[in-house]
Amino acid sequence: CATPLGKCSIGNHPLILHKQYHSEDLVIAGISSQIYMMSEKVTFRRNPSNELVDDFIYFLARWIYLASMELLSTKGRFIPNYKCDLKDNVVAILAGPNSYIAQFMPNILNIYKIPQLIYGSAAEMDDNIQATFFHQLFPNEDLQIMGIIQLLFHFQWKWIGLIVQNPEYGTSFIQNRLDIFFKKGICFDFVEEMPKESVTNDIEVQVSGYVMMYKVIMRSTANVVIIYCENEDMPVFRMFPYISEYEDLPIKRKDKIWIMSAQMEFTSLPFQKYRGLDFIHGALSLAISSKEILGFKNFIQVRKPTSEEEDSLTRLFWEHAFDCSFPNAMLDEDSGNECTGEEALETLPESVFETTITGQSYSVYNAVYAVAHALQAMFSFKPEHRKRGNAWELRTLNQQSWQFHWYLRTVSFNNSAGETVSFGERGEKATGFDIINWVTFPNQSFDRIKVGNIAPVAPPNKLLTLSAEEILWPTMFNQEQPISACNSHCLSGSSRIKIEGKPFCCYDCFQCPEGKISNKTDADDCFPCSEDRYPNKAHNLCIPKRITFLSYEEPLGISLTTTAFFFSFISAGVLGIFIKERDTPIVRANNRNLTYILLIALLLSFLCSLLFIGQPNQIKCPLRQTAFGIIFSVAVSCILGKTTIVVLAFMATRPGSKMKKWVGKRLANTIVLSCSLIQLLICMVWLAIYSPFPDSDMHSVVEEIVLQCNEGSTMMFYIVLGFMGLLTAVSFTVAFLARNLPDSFNEAKFITFSMLVFCSVWISFVPTYLSTKGKYMVAVEIFSILASAAGLLSCIFFPKCYIIILRPDLNRKEQLIKKQT
């Protein structure tokens, strides 16, 4: 469009536009808010093959170049670079809505430094010089991409289909934008390019391309399809529900959630006038943010076609909309249904004529007024220009038109809707997008419901504002938010595992292993709980571990405590009996003092087991293992002393034996004292270098935090047990060798049995202790202490108690002497 200087005005006065040529895409500025795709010179054909693509691109570029050069020629004459009048000078070009127009047009117009205002999507410029003369009223392309991605994320749609414009007509979306989706975790079931245009008349080949694309879409498991195309493709998608009327397709039609880019305004072909609009019901589309212009509806309702040549576009629209024709003076034949010019626009379906202003029409409106304001600023800069008349202004405009670019780039004004219009440093108008939800009705009408917007200036993760509850979804989804995923979601308690050979959005679900959880849907991996928590059975929640220790209140603790006190009383009773009967032969035999020490040691060993019960603390932990080791060492050393004295006594009775000097209390006391001191020294070293301390075991039992005593130095613990084991082994060996001595004189046989029980208990203790966990480890050690001490008490002293209490007649000196045969 060219704007003649003498017919431009601002404020509330309308601008009069003169159409200089018939391009492939024409803006009906005063008749409708729609952009109608009329083709007077080119008939677009689609061909899935590549044979005629180069011919079509050449054909398309040829007409764009031709139209651009016509603007540089004298009106009515095609003489490039030559103008014989001062009027109809081109100061700016308003182009759109298709991106391929901006691909070829600058090659001609940039030479003359003519600003170009693009109200639709524009191809990216190859260099900054080429982009210098571009003024983009369409928002930034990256903003639209990020807005669509955030829309997908809002509804958790990560498995989608994509249909894009053929890259022959502009910058390839697949090459430059597709990886953004992948980086954000979105993958595609299919990516289809629109079939390539060609100049062929083979309709069958043309239709087959769309049928193949329709099959791909309907077979897809993705419920969401992004259509990133332009106006001219909208009629094609409107035909999708009716393809089965022309093709025998066994594919069942399924509703999809269509997401359409802002460059796709609603258009239709004449034969689609009475076709249903079910295709776009529930669809979501982006639209350039716009406001209602006062008086716009009233203005277009009173528009009528005229016979003026400049208004041929209105006449062309009128003929297509009302299916009639105006009389043609150059043709004599009857044209059929004749247009009167008095037809009412209100009778047209909304699918043909929409009275609300759309995003692209709003951009056209702002572009025209931007040129007018820039022109006014340019000629207002020097007041004397206005005094010399219009002719001088026209001559000046021809001479200084290259300066107009600066005024256009810096223009800033408020339009009649109250919005500020200005361009940034790169010639882009700072505006955002509206999110539109399409709602259709059986009478060919529809509503565009604004349900959100994409802000031009906002943090990257807060671009989108959406009222999802206001969205009406396609009928098939029963007004529930659709799901679009390659497979079912992995619920909490499981993680995703990639399926080999499929996109990363397709995965299997793997149950979390023991000790790990996942607390969200579609988790990439399971993670362990903190030390003080453990997973539940569903592996989706961490439960606090309960604190446990072997307490006096629980049944096991009560049983062990009762047993310890029972044997303690038994030991005390036996000790009392032996003290009471201390002068009897059976008590006096085999070192009475060692017997007392042994009974006291057994009494203390039963009581020391109580140190293992109850909550560990700073006193119990250092005491319990050292007390256990020292007390048992005293007990075993007493048994070793008693056994040694028995053996030496028999050896001393032989004639000429020199062992008499070793028989007596001194040797027995020495054995007990030395063995006990060695164990005491080991325990003191243990307490000095690495004393046991209270600790908590987080890992042995899954559901419990076990309060226990850390042994500190494990090596010292096993040294204590090892020394006690050495004493036991020596005592058992000596007792075993003395088992055949006369029964009535010594207790070697009973000591042998007691040592056998003692060794059996502690040998079985080691594997049992290592195989148990938590408080049961303590219980095993207590049981071993009680069992081994009870074994010593039973095997050594119960036979003697039997004689003292029940058979006092045997407790005489005569019964202790065996006569030699």
Residue pairs with C-beta under 8 A, 6 or more apart in sequence:
1 17
1 18
1 19
1 20
1 27
1 29
1 93
1 94
1 368
2 17
2 18
2 20
2 71
2 88
2 89
2 90
2 91
2 93
3 15
3 17
3 18
3 91
3 92
3 368
3 371
3 372
3 375
4 16
4 18
4 87
4 88
4 89
5 89
5 91
5 375
5 390
5 393
5 394
5 397
6 87
6 390
6 394
7 15
7 16
7 18
8 15
8 16
8 371
8 372
8 375
8 376
9 15
9 372
10 369
10 372
10 373
10 376
10 413
12 416
15 368
15 369
15 372
17 29
17 368
18 88
18 310
19 26
19 310
19 312
19 313
20 70
20 71
20 75
20 88
20 90
21 67
21 70
21 71
22 40
22 41
22 67
22 312
23 63
23 64
23 67
23 101
24 37
24 39
24 41
24 42
24 60
24 63
24 64
24 98
24 101
25 35
25 37
25 96
25 97
25 98
25 101
25 231
26 35
26 36
26 38
26 313
27 35
27 94
27 96
27 119
27 361
27 364
28 34
28 35
28 36
28 313
28 314
28 317
29 361
29 364
29 365
29 368
30 299
30 300
30 303
30 314
31 300
31 303
31 313
31 314
31 317
32 300
32 317
32 353
32 354
32 355
32 361
33 296
33 300
33 354
33 355
33 356
33 357
33 358
33 361
34 265
34 266
34 267
34 353
34 354
34 358
34 361
35 96
35 97
35 231
35 265
35 267
35 358
35 360
35 361
36 267
36 317
36 320
37 231
37 232
37 267
38 313
38 316
38 317
38 320
40 316
41 63
42 59
42 60
42 63
44 197
44 232
45 56
45 197
45 198
45 199
45 200
45 201
45 202
45 206
46 194
46 195
46 196
46 197
46 198
46 206
46 209
46 210
46 236
47 53
47 195
47 196
47 197
47 198
47 200
47 202
47 205
47 206
47 209
48 195
48 196
48 205
48 208
48 209
48 212
49 196
49 198
49 205
50 196
51 198
52 198
52 199
52 200
53 168
53 196
53 197
53 198
55 198
55 199
56 168
56 196
56 197
56 198
56 199
57 168
57 169
59 199
60 100
60 104
60 169
60 197
61 104
64 100
64 101
64 104
64 105
65 104
65 107
65 108
68 93
68 104
68 105
68 108
68 109
69 78
69 80
69 108
70 78
71 90
71 93
71 109
72 80
72 81
72 83
72 90
72 108
72 112
73 79
73 80
73 81
73 82
73 83
74 82
74 83
74 84
74 85
75 85
75 87
75 88
77 84
83 89
83 398
86 391
86 394
86 395
86 398
87 394
89 394
89 397
89 398
89 401
90 114
91 114
91 115
91 371
91 375
91 397
91 401
91 404
92 114
92 115
92 116
92 117
92 371
92 374
92 404
92 408
93 105
93 109
93 114
93 115
93 116
93 117
94 117
94 119
94 364
94 367
94 368
94 371
95 101
95 102
95 105
95 116
95 117
95 118
95 119
95 120
96 102
96 118
96 119
96 120
96 121
96 122
96 138
96 360
96 363
96 364
97 119
97 120
97 121
97 230
97 231
97 263
97 265
97 360
98 120
98 121
98 169
98 230
98 231
98 232
99 120
99 121
99 122
99 123
99 165
99 169
99 170
99 171
99 230
99 263
100 123
100 169
100 170
102 116
102 118
102 122
102 123
102 134
103 123
103 169
103 170
105 116
106 116
106 125
106 130
106 133
106 134
109 116
109 133
110 129
110 130
110 132
110 133
112 401
113 133
113 401
113 402
113 405
114 133
114 401
115 133
115 135
115 404
115 405
115 408
116 133
116 134
116 135
117 135
117 137
117 367
117 370
117 371
118 134
118 135
118 136
118 137
118 138
119 137
119 138
119 360
119 363
119 364
119 367
120 138
120 230
120 231
120 263
120 360
120 363
121 138
121 141
121 170
121 230
121 261
121 262
121 263
122 134
122 136
122 138
123 170
123 171
124 141
124 171
124 176
125 131
125 134
131 426
131 427
132 405
132 427
133 405
134 427
135 367
135 370
135 408
135 409
135 423
135 427
135 429
136 426
136 427
136 428
136 429
137 288
137 363
137 366
137 367
137 429
137 431
138 262
138 263
138 288
138 363
139 262
139 288
139 289
139 428
139 429
139 431
139 432
139 433
139 456
140 428
140 456
141 177
143 432
143 433
143 454
143 456
143 463
144 261
144 262
144 286
144 433
144 454
145 177
145 180
146 180
146 454
146 460
146 463
147 286
147 433
147 435
147 454
147 463
147 464
148 226
148 259
148 261
148 286
149 180
149 181
149 184
149 186
150 454
150 461
150 463
150 464
151 259
151 284
151 435
151 464
151 466
152 158
152 160
152 186
152 224
152 259
153 184
154 464
154 466
154 468
155 468
155 481
155 482
155 484
156 483
156 485
157 186
157 223
157 224
157 257
157 482
157 483
157 484
157 485
158 185
158 186
158 187
158 484
158 485
158 486
158 505
159 187
159 188
159 189
159 221
159 222
159 224
159 484
159 485
159 486
159 505
159 506
160 186
160 187
160 188
160 189
160 222
160 224
160 225
160 226
160 484
161 188
161 189
161 190
161 191
161 192
161 216
161 217
161 220
161 222
161 224
161 225
161 226
161 256
162 178
162 188
162 190
162 191
162 192
162 225
162 226
162 228
163 192
163 193
163 194
163 213
163 217
163 225
163 226
163 227
163 228
163 229
164 173
164 174
164 191
164 192
164 193
164 194
164 228
164 229
165 173
165 193
165 194
165 228
165 229
165 230
165 233
166 193
166 194
166 195
166 196
166 197
167 173
167 174
167 175
167 193
168 196
168 197
169 197
173 228
174 191
174 193
178 191
181 187
181 188
185 504
185 505
186 505
187 486
187 503
187 504
187 505
187 506
188 222
188 503
189 220
189 221
189 222
189 486
189 503
190 216
190 217
190 220
190 222
192 213
192 216
192 217
194 213
194 229
194 233
194 236
195 206
195 209
195 210
195 213
200 206
207 246
207 247
210 236
210 239
210 243
211 243
211 247
211 249
214 240
214 243
214 249
214 251
215 249
215 251
217 225
217 240
217 256
218 251
218 252
218 253
218 254
219 251
221 486
222 256
222 484
223 256
223 257
223 482
223 483
223 484
224 256
224 257
224 259
224 482
224 484
225 256
225 257
225 258
225 259
226 259
226 260
226 261
227 233
227 237
227 258
227 259
227 260
227 261
227 264
228 261
229 260
229 261
229 263
229 264
230 263
230 264
231 263
231 264
231 265
231 267
232 267
233 264
234 264
234 265
234 266
234 267
234 268
235 267
235 268
235 269
235 272
237 258
237 279
238 268
238 272
238 275
238 277
238 279
238 280
239 272
240 279
241 253
241 276
241 278
241 279
242 275
243 249
244 253
254 476
255 282
255 474
255 475
255 476
255 477
256 474
257 282
257 283
257 284
257 473
257 474
257 482
257 484
258 279
258 280
258 283
258 284
258 285
259 283
259 284
259 285
260 283
260 284
260 285
260 286
261 285
261 286
262 285
262 286
262 287
262 288
262 359
262 433
264 285
265 287
265 358
265 359
265 360
266 280
266 351
266 354
266 358
268 275
268 351
268 352
270 320
270 321
270 323
272 351
273 323
273 349
273 351
273 352
273 444
274 349
274 444
275 351
276 440
276 442
276 444
277 351
277 440
277 441
277 444
277 446
278 440
280 438
280 440
280 446
281 438
281 439
281 440
281 472
281 474
281 475
282 437
282 438
282 439
282 471
282 472
282 473
282 474
282 475
282 477
283 437
283 438
283 474
284 435
284 436
284 437
284 438
284 451
284 471
285 435
285 436
285 438
286 433
286 434
286 435
286 436
286 454
287 358
287 359
287 433
287 434
287 436
287 448
288 359
288 360
288 362
288 363
288 431
288 433
288 434
289 359
289 431
289 432
289 433
289 434
289 453
290 357
290 358
290 359
290 361
290 362
290 363
290 434
291 362
291 417
291 418
291 419
292 356
292 357
292 417
293 357
293 362
293 365
293 415
293 416
293 417
294 416
294 417
296 357
297 355
297 356
300 345
300 355
301 345
301 346
301 355
303 314
303 345
304 341
304 342
305 311
305 314
305 315
305 318
305 326
305 339
305 341
306 314
306 315
315 326
315 339
318 324
318 326
318 339
318 341
318 343
319 325
319 326
319 339
321 345
321 348
321 352
321 353
322 339
322 343
322 348
323 337
324 336
324 337
324 338
324 339
324 343
325 335
325 336
325 337
325 338
325 339
326 335
326 338
326 339
326 341
327 335
327 338
328 335
345 353
345 355
349 443
349 444
349 445
350 444
350 445
350 446
351 444
351 445
351 446
356 448
357 365
359 434
363 429
365 415
366 415
366 421
366 429
369 413
369 415
369 421
370 408
370 411
370 413
370 421
370 423
371 408
373 411
373 413
374 404
374 407
374 408
374 411
375 404
375 407
377 407
377 411
378 403
378 404
378 407
379 385
379 386
379 393
379 396
380 386
385 392
385 393
385 396
386 393
397 404
408 423
409 423
409 427
410 423
411 421
411 422
411 423
412 420
412 421
412 422
413 420
413 421
413 422
414 420
414 421
415 421
421 429
422 429
422 430
423 429
424 430
430 456
430 457
431 456
432 453
432 454
432 455
432 456
433 453
433 454
434 450
434 452
434 453
434 454
435 450
435 451
435 452
435 453
435 454
435 464
435 466
436 448
436 449
436 450
436 451
437 448
437 449
437 450
437 451
437 470
437 471
437 472
438 446
438 447
438 448
438 449
439 446
439 447
439 449
439 472
440 446
441 447
449 470
449 472
451 466
451 467
451 468
451 470
451 471
452 464
452 465
452 466
452 467
453 464
453 465
454 463
454 464
454 465
455 462
455 463
455 465
468 481
472 479
473 479
473 480
473 481
473 482
474 482
485 505
486 502
486 503
486 505
486 506
486 507
487 506
487 507
487 508
488 509
489 521
489 522
490 496
490 507
490 509
490 510
490 518
490 521
490 522
490 523
491 509
491 521
491 540
492 517
492 518
492 519
492 520
492 521
492 523
492 538
492 540
493 511
493 512
493 517
493 518
493 538
493 539
493 540
494 509
494 510
494 511
494 512
494 518
494 523
494 526
494 539
495 509
495 510
495 512
495 518
495 523
495 524
495 525
495 526
496 507
496 508
496 509
496 510
496 522
496 523
496 524
497 507
497 508
497 509
497 510
498 504
498 506
498 507
499 506
499 507
499 508
511 539
512 518
512 526
512 535
512 539
513 526
514 535
514 702
515 528
515 529
515 534
515 535
515 702
516 526
516 527
516 528
516 529
516 535
516 539
517 526
517 527
517 528
517 529
517 535
517 536
517 539
517 540
517 541
517 542
518 525
518 526
518 527
518 539
518 540
519 540
519 541
526 539
529 535
529 542
530 542
531 698
531 699
532 544
532 545
532 698
532 705
533 542
533 543
533 544
533 545
534 542
534 543
534 545
534 702
534 703
535 541
535 542
535 543
536 542
536 543
543 703
545 698
545 703
545 704
545 705
546 703
546 704
546 705
547 696
547 704
547 705
547 707
548 701
548 704
548 705
548 706
548 707
548 774
548 775
549 614
549 615
549 616
549 706
549 707
549 708
549 775
549 778
550 556
550 557
550 560
550 612
550 613
550 614
550 775
550 778
550 779
550 782
551 557
551 613
551 614
551 615
552 558
552 561
552 613
552 614
556 775
556 779
557 613
557 614
560 609
560 613
560 779
560 782
560 783
560 786
561 610
561 613
563 786
564 606
564 607
564 609
564 610
564 782
564 786
565 606
567 606
567 786
567 789
567 790
567 793
568 603
568 606
568 607
570 793
571 599
571 602
571 603
571 606
571 793
572 603
574 599
574 793
574 797
574 801
575 596
575 599
575 600
575 603
577 801
577 804
577 805
578 587
578 592
578 595
578 596
578 599
578 797
578 800
578 804
579 596
581 587
581 804
581 811
582 588
582 592
584 804
584 811
585 811
585 812
585 813
585 815
585 816
586 800
586 803
586 804
586 810
586 811
586 816
587 595
587 800
587 804
589 745
589 746
589 816
590 642
590 645
590 646
590 746
590 747
591 641
591 642
591 645
591 665
591 668
593 665
593 668
593 669
594 638
594 641
594 642
594 645
594 668
594 672
595 642
597 634
597 638
597 672
598 635
598 638
598 639
598 642
598 792
598 796
599 797
601 631
601 632
601 634
601 635
601 638
602 635
602 789
602 792
602 793
604 627
604 631
605 628
605 631
605 632
605 635
605 785
605 789
606 785
606 786
606 789
608 624
608 627
608 628
608 631
608 785
609 628
609 782
609 785
609 786
611 620
611 623
611 624
611 627
611 628
612 624
612 778
612 781
612 782
612 785
613 778
613 782
614 620
615 707
616 694
616 695
616 707
616 708
616 709
617 694
618 693
618 694
620 709
621 691
621 692
621 693
621 694
621 709
621 710
622 687
622 691
622 692
622 693
624 692
624 709
625 692
625 709
625 711
625 717
625 720
626 683
626 686
626 687
626 720
628 785
629 679
629 682
629 683
629 720
629 721
629 723
629 724
630 676
630 679
630 680
630 683
632 724
632 785
632 788
632 789
633 675
633 676
633 678
633 679
633 723
633 724
633 727
634 672
634 675
634 676
634 679
635 789
635 792
636 675
636 724
636 727
636 728
636 731
636 758
637 671
637 672
637 674
637 675
637 676
637 727
638 672
639 731
639 735
639 751
639 754
639 755
639 792
639 796
640 671
640 675
640 727
640 730
640 731
640 734
641 667
641 668
641 669
641 671
641 672
642 668
642 747
642 751
643 731
643 734
643 735
643 738
643 748
643 751
644 667
644 668
644 671
644 734
645 663
645 667
645 668
646 738
646 741
646 746
646 747
646 748
647 734
647 737
647 738
647 741
647 748
648 659
648 662
648 663
648 667
649 663
649 746
650 738
650 741
650 746
651 657
651 659
652 659
652 660
652 662
652 663
675 727
678 723
679 720
679 723
679 724
682 716
682 719
682 720
682 723
683 720
685 716
686 712
686 713
686 716
686 717
686 719
686 720
689 713
689 716
690 712
690 713
690 716
691 712
692 709
692 710
692 711
692 712
693 709
693 710
693 712
694 707
694 708
694 709
694 710
695 707
695 708
695 709
695 710
696 705
696 706
696 707
696 708
697 705
697 706
697 707
697 708
697 774
698 705
700 706
700 773
700 774
701 773
701 774
704 774
706 773
706 774
706 775
708 775
708 777
708 778
711 717
721 762
725 762
728 755
728 758
728 759
728 762
729 759
731 751
731 755
732 752
732 755
732 756
732 758
732 759
735 748
735 751
735 752
735 755
736 752
736 755
738 746
738 748
738 752
739 748
739 749
739 752
741 748
742 818
743 749
744 815
744 816
744 817
744 818
745 816
745 817
745 818
747 796
747 799
747 800
750 795
750 796
750 799
751 795
751 796
753 795
754 791
754 792
754 794
754 795
754 796
757 787
757 788
757 791
757 792
757 794
757 795
758 788
758 791
758 792
761 784
761 787
761 788
761 791
762 784
762 788
765 780
765 781
765 784
768 780
769 777
769 780
769 781
769 784
772 779
772 780
803 810
803 811
804 811
